[in-house]
Amino acid sequence: MKLGPGMLKEKLKGRDKFETAENCSILGIIIGLTLISSGFLVSMLNPKGLAAILLMIGSFIIFLSTVALVLTWIFKEILG
């Protein structure tokens, strides 16, 4: 198994552009969840500053990724 930036690109590639967009949106949701989880962890140690920033950025990434996923599904139904 080779490791590197090409591996992630290879794993995200789908059969068509809609499936690739779905995979990228799901990856965005996972990244957002990771940021939110780390924000909760940081808030246990220090409830100011960095925790709030991580929580807000994570929530925003999840929101954008979810909207992109829903739009991808709509376009897939209309065009595909």
C-alpha positions as CSV (number, residue, x, y, z in Angstrom):
1,M,0.0,0.0,0.0
2,K,1.5,3.3,-1.0
3,L,1.1,6.3,1.2
4,G,1.0,9.9,0.0
5,P,-1.3,12.6,-1.4
6,G,-2.1,10.5,-4.4
7,M,-3.7,7.8,-2.2
8,L,-6.4,10.2,-0.9
9,K,-7.2,11.4,-4.4
10,E,-7.4,7.8,-5.6
11,K,-9.8,6.9,-2.7
12,L,-12.1,9.9,-3.3
13,K,-12.4,9.2,-7.1
14,G,-15.8,7.7,-7.9
15,R,-17.4,6.2,-10.9
16,D,-18.7,9.6,-12.1
17,K,-18.5,13.2,-11.1
18,F,-21.5,12.9,-8.8
19,E,-20.0,10.1,-6.8
20,T,-16.7,12.0,-6.5
21,A,-18.6,15.0,-5.2
22,E,-20.5,12.8,-2.7
23,N,-17.2,11.4,-1.5
24,C,-15.6,14.8,-1.1
25,S,-18.7,16.1,0.8
26,I,-18.6,13.1,3.2
27,L,-14.9,13.8,3.8
28,G,-15.8,17.4,4.6
29,I,-18.3,16.2,7.1
30,I,-15.8,13.9,8.7
31,I,-13.2,16.7,8.9
32,G,-15.9,19.0,10.5
33,L,-16.8,16.3,13.1
34,T,-13.1,16.0,13.9
35,L,-12.8,19.7,14.5
36,I,-15.9,19.7,16.7
37,S,-14.6,16.8,18.7
38,S,-11.3,18.4,19.3
39,G,-13.1,21.7,20.2
40,F,-15.0,19.8,22.9
41,L,-11.8,18.2,24.1
42,V,-10.1,21.6,24.3
43,S,-13.1,23.1,26.1
44,M,-12.6,20.7,28.9
45,L,-9.1,22.0,29.4
46,N,-9.7,25.7,28.7
47,P,-13.2,26.9,27.9
48,K,-12.1,30.2,26.2
49,G,-10.8,31.1,22.8
50,L,-9.5,28.1,20.8
51,A,-12.4,25.8,21.8
52,A,-15.0,28.2,20.5
53,I,-13.1,28.8,17.3
54,L,-12.8,25.0,16.7
55,L,-16.5,24.4,17.4
56,M,-17.6,27.3,15.1
57,I,-15.3,26.3,12.2
58,G,-16.2,22.6,12.5
59,S,-19.9,23.5,12.5
60,F,-19.5,25.7,9.5
61,I,-17.6,23.0,7.5
62,I,-20.3,20.4,8.4
63,F,-23.0,22.8,7.3
64,L,-21.3,23.6,3.9
65,S,-20.5,19.9,3.3
66,T,-24.1,18.9,4.1
67,V,-25.5,21.5,1.7
68,A,-23.1,20.4,-1.0
69,L,-24.1,16.8,-0.5
70,V,-27.8,17.6,-0.7
71,L,-27.2,19.7,-3.9
72,T,-25.2,16.8,-5.3
73,W,-28.0,14.4,-4.7
74,I,-30.5,16.9,-6.3
75,F,-28.3,17.4,-9.4
76,K,-27.8,13.6,-9.6
77,E,-31.5,13.0,-9.8
78,I,-32.2,15.8,-12.3
79,L,-29.2,15.3,-14.6
80,G,-28.3,11.6,-14.0
